[in-house]
Amino acid sequence: MQIERESTAFLSELEQWPQRVTSIVGEIELRRAGRRACIEAAQIGAVLDRFGLIALDDPVRELAAQTGTAQLRTLDAVHLATALSLGDELGGFACYDERLASDALAAGLLIVSPR
């Protein structure tokens, strides 16, 4: 399994946030990445237990279709729309993708990407 160079800094930062959420899409992405890395499903489940999951409901889907630049990839638009759906309850948006971070910043979100 390849460890991303930002992983240690990110995990440290994550501990500073008592409440963490991701979209259902984030759950699927984590489970698939875990499968590729041969990580046991129970271990992935333990990580996901530390997050609230946000449904991909109609308002999030509609916002995802309209948010960000036209170049923003579909799944990134879903992540951004999910974050935006939280309004003032969102403290920060964890992101390392430059295109997504740029669109999130333009939407007024605080970007969290420790290195």
Protein Blocks (a to p, Z undefined) as FASTA:
>chain_A
ZZdfklmmmmmmmmmpmbacddfklmmmmmmmmmmnopafklmmmmmmmpccddddfklm
mmmmmgcjfklcfklmmmmmmmmmnmmmlmbdcdfbfklmmmmmmnopacdddZZ
